[in-house]
């Protein structure tokens, strides 16, 4: 790790950008200095000036400097955006998602660290430029992912070994499954032979059972016919019995009427009737006397 907490390659990229920023900053300062120099050369030609003339010159200088500084700040912002675009484009080629923390951009301690790094780098670069005039060769942008590529290759090789081991395990399991399949097929053939013998015995049992069922069916039909005949006989007998019962009831009713008629014609019945008549007269007489 270098002084900025990144690897040497990235620190060299930072140094390159700082040189570019220093150059742009120097150009901006030269532009501001030229604005003041233009004012001196064009307006400061007399020995005395009024307050209004001084205010007018300062206002004009302020407008020019403000425009130049604003233009340079805007250009610096756009330059930083292009720099971030390059970094994000390279990261997206390797399916990476970079994140930024804007709050660190105002960290005074980090800013002082960068300023110290720029100062030391500028001093050392001046010494190198006087001692060794050879210009450094910038590395291509696409070489930044070589380390990630190596890690990816190592990961894929490891996964390949795991897959080979798993394949050998599956082959062993497949061989054992084939052996088990052969044993099961042999057991199935033996079972089918046994089932064939059992099927013959079952056919004999079924024939005997069918004969028994046929005999039981014949016996049941015979019993059913006998029961039907008995039921018909009983129904006819019941009808005859009903007629006889009605006939006997009619005869009984006639006999009762004749018996009652004969009883009314007897002397005992007439005497009892006269006694009841007298008793009724006596009761009526007693009721009249009681009422008086």
C-alpha positions as CSV (number, residue, x, y, z in Angstrom):
1,X,0.0,0.0,0.0
2,X,1.2,3.5,-0.9
3,X,0.8,6.7,1.0
4,X,-2.8,7.3,0.0
5,X,-3.9,3.8,1.2
6,X,-4.2,2.4,-2.4
7,X,-1.9,0.2,-4.4
8,X,1.0,1.6,-6.4
9,X,-0.8,1.5,-9.7
10,X,-3.8,3.5,-8.4
11,X,-1.5,5.9,-6.7
12,X,0.3,6.6,-10.0
13,X,-3.1,7.3,-11.5
14,X,-3.9,9.7,-8.7
15,X,-0.5,11.5,-9.3
16,X,-1.3,11.8,-13.0
17,X,-4.7,13.4,-12.3
18,X,-3.1,15.7,-9.7
19,X,-0.6,16.9,-12.4
20,X,-3.5,17.5,-14.7
21,X,-5.4,19.4,-12.0
22,X,-2.2,21.4,-11.1
23,X,-1.8,22.4,-14.7
24,X,-5.5,23.5,-15.0
25,X,-5.1,25.4,-11.7
26,X,-2.1,27.2,-13.0
27,X,-3.8,28.1,-16.2
28,X,-6.7,29.6,-14.2
29,X,-4.4,31.6,-12.1
30,X,-2.6,32.9,-15.2
31,X,-6.0,34.0,-16.6
32,X,-6.9,35.9,-13.4
33,X,-3.4,37.5,-13.4
34,X,-3.9,38.6,-17.0
35,X,-7.3,40.2,-16.1
36,X,-5.5,42.4,-13.6
37,X,-2.7,43.1,-16.0
38,X,-5.1,44.1,-18.7
39,X,-6.8,46.5,-16.3
40,X,-3.4,48.0,-15.4
41,X,-2.4,48.4,-19.0
42,X,-5.7,49.7,-20.3
43,X,-7.2,51.8,-17.5
44,X,-4.4,52.9,-15.2
45,X,-2.8,55.5,-17.5
46,X,-3.6,58.6,-15.4
47,X,-2.1,59.6,-12.1
48,X,-5.4,60.5,-10.4
49,X,-8.9,58.9,-10.5
50,X,-12.2,59.8,-9.0
51,X,-14.1,57.5,-6.7
52,X,-16.6,56.7,-9.4
53,X,-13.9,55.8,-11.9
54,X,-12.2,53.5,-9.4
55,X,-15.6,51.8,-8.6
56,X,-16.2,51.4,-12.3
57,X,-12.8,49.8,-12.8
58,X,-13.3,47.4,-9.9
59,X,-16.8,46.4,-11.0
60,X,-15.5,45.6,-14.5
61,X,-12.6,43.6,-13.0
62,X,-15.0,41.8,-10.7
63,X,-17.2,40.8,-13.6
64,X,-14.3,39.5,-15.7
65,X,-12.7,37.5,-12.8
66,X,-16.1,36.1,-11.7
67,X,-16.8,34.9,-15.2
68,X,-13.4,33.3,-15.6
69,X,-13.4,31.6,-12.1
70,X,-17.0,30.4,-12.7
71,X,-16.1,28.9,-16.1
72,X,-13.1,27.2,-14.6
73,X,-15.1,25.7,-11.7
74,X,-17.7,24.4,-14.0
75,X,-15.1,22.9,-16.3
76,X,-13.4,21.3,-13.3
77,X,-16.8,19.7,-12.2
78,X,-17.4,18.3,-15.7
79,X,-13.8,17.0,-15.8
80,X,-14.4,15.2,-12.5
81,X,-17.6,13.7,-13.8
82,X,-15.7,12.4,-16.9
83,X,-13.1,10.9,-14.6
84,X,-15.8,9.1,-12.5
85,X,-17.4,7.9,-15.8
86,X,-14.1,6.2,-16.8
87,X,-13.8,4.5,-13.4
88,X,-17.4,3.4,-13.4
89,X,-17.3,2.1,-17.0
90,X,-14.2,0.0,-16.1
91,X,-15.9,-1.4,-13.0
92,X,-19.1,-2.3,-14.9
93,X,-17.1,-4.4,-17.4
94,X,-16.2,-6.6,-14.4
95,X,-19.8,-6.4,-13.0
96,X,-18.7,-4.3,-10.0
97,X,-20.7,-1.5,-8.3
98,X,-18.6,1.3,-6.9
99,X,-19.8,3.6,-4.1
100,X,-18.7,7.1,-3.2
101,X,-18.9,9.0,0.1
102,X,-19.4,12.7,-0.6
103,X,-18.9,13.5,3.1
104,X,-15.2,12.6,2.9
105,X,-14.7,15.3,0.3
106,X,-14.9,17.9,3.1
107,X,-12.9,16.0,5.6
108,X,-10.1,18.5,6.6
109,X,-7.8,15.8,7.8
110,X,-8.0,13.9,4.5
111,X,-7.7,17.1,2.5
112,X,-4.5,18.0,4.5
113,X,-3.2,14.6,3.8
114,X,-3.7,15.0,0.1
115,X,-2.2,18.4,0.2
116,X,0.9,17.0,1.9
117,X,1.0,14.2,-0.6
118,X,0.8,16.6,-3.5
119,X,3.6,18.8,-2.0
120,X,5.9,15.8,-1.4
121,X,5.1,14.3,-4.8
122,X,5.6,17.7,-6.6
123,X,9.0,18.1,-4.8
124,X,10.1,14.5,-5.7
125,X,8.8,14.9,-9.2
126,X,10.9,18.0,-9.7
127,X,13.9,16.1,-8.5
128,X,13.2,13.2,-10.8
129,X,12.6,15.5,-13.8
130,X,16.0,17.2,-13.3
131,X,17.8,13.9,-12.7
132,X,15.9,11.6,-15.1
133,X,14.1,13.3,-18.1
134,X,12.5,9.9,-19.1
135,X,8.7,10.3,-19.2
136,X,6.7,7.6,-17.5
137,X,4.5,5.4,-19.7
138,X,0.9,5.3,-18.7
139,X,-0.7,1.8,-18.3
140,X,-3.7,1.0,-20.4
141,X,-7.1,1.5,-18.7
142,X,-8.2,-2.1,-19.3
143,X,-5.3,-3.6,-17.4
144,X,-6.8,-2.5,-14.1
145,X,-8.9,-5.7,-13.9
146,X,-6.0,-8.2,-14.2
147,X,-6.0,-8.9,-10.5
148,X,-9.7,-9.5,-10.5
149,X,-9.4,-11.7,-13.5
150,X,-6.8,-13.9,-11.8
151,X,-9.0,-14.2,-8.7
152,X,-11.9,-15.2,-11.0
153,X,-9.8,-17.8,-12.8
154,X,-8.6,-19.2,-9.4
155,X,-12.2,-19.4,-8.2
156,X,-13.4,-21.1,-11.4
157,X,-10.5,-23.6,-11.1
158,X,-11.5,-24.4,-7.5
159,X,-15.2,-24.8,-8.6
160,X,-14.0,-27.1,-11.4
161,X,-12.2,-29.3,-8.9
162,X,-15.3,-29.4,-6.7
163,X,-17.4,-30.4,-9.7
164,X,-14.9,-33.2,-10.7
165,X,-15.0,-34.6,-7.2
166,X,-18.8,-34.4,-7.2
167,X,-18.9,-36.1,-10.7
168,X,-16.7,-39.0,-9.3
169,X,-19.1,-39.4,-6.4
170,X,-22.1,-39.4,-8.7
171,X,-20.4,-42.0,-11.0
172,X,-19.9,-44.2,-7.9
173,X,-23.5,-43.8,-6.9
174,X,-24.7,-44.5,-10.4
175,X,-22.6,-47.8,-10.5
176,X,-24.1,-48.9,-7.2
177,X,-27.6,-48.0,-8.5
178,X,-27.1,-50.1,-11.6
179,X,-26.0,-53.1,-9.5
180,X,-29.1,-52.6,-7.3
181,X,-31.2,-52.4,-10.5
182,X,-29.9,-55.7,-11.7
183,X,-30.7,-57.4,-8.4
184,X,-34.2,-55.9,-8.5
185,X,-34.8,-57.1,-12.0
186,X,-33.8,-60.7,-11.0
187,X,-36.0,-60.5,-8.0
188,X,-38.9,-59.3,-10.2
189,X,-38.5,-62.2,-12.6
190,X,-38.5,-64.7,-9.7
191,X,-41.6,-63.0,-8.3
192,X,-43.3,-63.2,-11.7
193,X,-42.7,-66.9,-11.9
194,X,-44.1,-67.3,-8.4
195,X,-47.1,-65.2,-9.4
196,X,-47.6,-67.4,-12.5
197,X,-47.9,-70.5,-10.3
198,X,-50.2,-68.7,-7.9
199,X,-52.3,-67.6,-10.8
200,X,-52.9,-71.2,-11.9
201,X,-53.9,-72.2,-8.4
202,X,-56.1,-69.1,-8.2
203,X,-57.9,-70.1,-11.4
204,X,-58.7,-73.4,-9.9
205,X,-60.0,-71.8,-6.8
206,X,-62.1,-69.4,-8.8
207,X,-63.7,-72.3,-10.8
208,X,-64.6,-74.1,-7.6
209,X,-66.0,-70.8,-6.1
210,X,-68.1,-70.2,-9.3
211,X,-69.6,-73.7,-9.0
212,X,-70.5,-73.1,-5.4
213,X,-72.0,-69.7,-6.3
214,X,-74.1,-71.3,-9.1
215,X,-75.4,-74.0,-6.7
216,X,-76.3,-71.4,-4.1
217,X,-78.0,-69.4,-6.7
218,X,-80.1,-72.4,-7.8
219,X,-81.0,-73.2,-4.3
220,X,-82.0,-69.6,-3.6
221,X,-84.2,-69.4,-6.7
222,X,-86.0,-72.6,-5.6
223,X,-86.5,-71.3,-2.1
224,X,-87.8,-68.0,-3.6
225,X,-90.3,-69.9,-5.7
226,X,-91.5,-71.9,-2.8
227,X,-91.8,-68.8,-0.7
228,X,-93.8,-67.1,-3.5
229,X,-96.2,-70.0,-3.7
230,X,-96.7,-70.1,0.1
231,X,-97.3,-66.3,0.1
232,X,-100.0,-66.6,-2.6
233,X,-101.7,-69.4,-0.6
234,X,-101.6,-67.4,2.6
235,X,-103.1,-64.4,0.8
236,X,-106.0,-66.5,-0.5
237,X,-106.5,-68.1,2.9
238,X,-106.5,-64.6,4.5
239,X,-109.2,-63.4,2.1
240,X,-111.4,-66.4,2.8
241,X,-111.0,-65.9,6.6
242,X,-112.0,-62.3,6.3
243,X,-115.2,-63.3,4.5
244,X,-116.0,-65.9,7.1
245,X,-115.4,-63.3,9.9
246,X,-117.8,-60.9,8.3
247,X,-120.4,-63.6,7.9
248,X,-120.1,-64.6,11.6
249,X,-120.3,-61.0,12.8
250,X,-123.5,-60.5,10.8
251,X,-125.0,-63.7,12.2
252,X,-124.0,-62.6,15.7
253,X,-125.7,-59.2,15.3
254,X,-128.9,-60.9,14.0
255,X,-128.9,-63.3,17.0
256,X,-128.4,-60.4,19.5
257,X,-131.4,-58.6,18.0
258,X,-133.6,-61.7,18.1
259,X,-132.5,-62.4,21.7
260,X,-133.4,-58.8,22.8
261,X,-136.8,-59.1,21.1
262,X,-137.5,-62.4,22.8
263,X,-136.4,-61.0,26.2
264,X,-138.8,-58.0,25.8
265,X,-141.7,-60.4,25.3
266,X,-141.1,-62.3,28.6
267,X,-143.3,-61.7,31.8
268,X,-140.3,-60.8,33.9
269,X,-139.4,-58.0,31.5
270,X,-143.0,-56.7,31.6
271,X,-143.1,-56.8,35.4
272,X,-139.7,-55.1,35.7
273,X,-140.9,-52.4,33.4
274,X,-144.1,-51.8,35.4
275,X,-142.1,-51.6,38.7
276,X,-139.7,-49.0,37.1
277,X,-142.7,-47.0,35.9
278,X,-144.2,-46.9,39.4
279,X,-140.9,-46.0,41.0
280,X,-140.5,-43.1,38.5
281,X,-144.0,-41.9,39.5
282,X,-143.2,-42.1,43.2
283,X,-140.0,-40.1,42.6
284,X,-141.9,-37.4,40.7
285,X,-144.4,-37.3,43.6
286,X,-141.7,-36.9,46.2
287,X,-140.0,-34.1,44.2
288,X,-143.4,-32.2,44.1
289,X,-143.9,-32.6,47.8
290,X,-140.4,-31.5,48.5
291,X,-140.8,-28.5,46.3
292,X,-144.0,-27.5,48.3
